[in-house]
């Protein structure tokens, strides 16, 4: 991990890995969505509406996964002072927020024909909405810390504290009565039929590759901004 603390070494990896992740992610995601939307048979109970599964579930997992990246990167920054960890946390925030919003939107669309309502204030939906607001708060806090020259420790601590919501989201359908179905995939077993499970896992893989590519691209952009600002500051000092 510390081997990539050097920005040049990190960029030497990210420069070729970013387009590879983005390109393969787009291909795998598009193939999985085509498979799920046009090739899979309708569900016996939910009919054609089940097809939204192939977008809703991957975005839900990556919405939670994005905050997990923030929490782990924040921990690495606070404990080991890894110089790129804070950048990784900031880079994961925006795509994590986007996936969370897509999850909420597709869940609402799916809920209308399934539950007869667009929204219910139950544990799963409410905790996922809280996650979206946590993302917005983290993004604003990280931008303010950079703008005001405040220590990155503050958004890092917030990133760790916000991780408390992840197990709440995961276990909400078990802890509280909910319209949302209980976990369909648990350790070592699945309640989902293979004709749905296989393209679903392919979609998860594809969106995960996209997420990784976007995070690396954002880390490269953030690092370029920092380096450009450092060069301008150095030239200003030399001119003075």
Secondary structure, 3 states (H helix, E strand, C coil): CHHHCCHHHHHHHHHHHHHHHHHHHHHHHHHHHHHHHHHCCCECCCEHHHHHHHHHHHHHHHHHHHHHHHHHHHHHHHHHCCCCHHHHHHHHHHHHHHHHHHHHHHHHHHHHHHHCCCCCCCHHHHHHHHHHHHHHHHHHHHHHHHHHCCCCHHHHHHHHHHCHHHHHHHHHHHHCCCCCCCCCEECCEECCCHHHHHHHHHHHHHHHHHHHHHHHHHHHHHHHHHHHHHHHHHHHHHHC
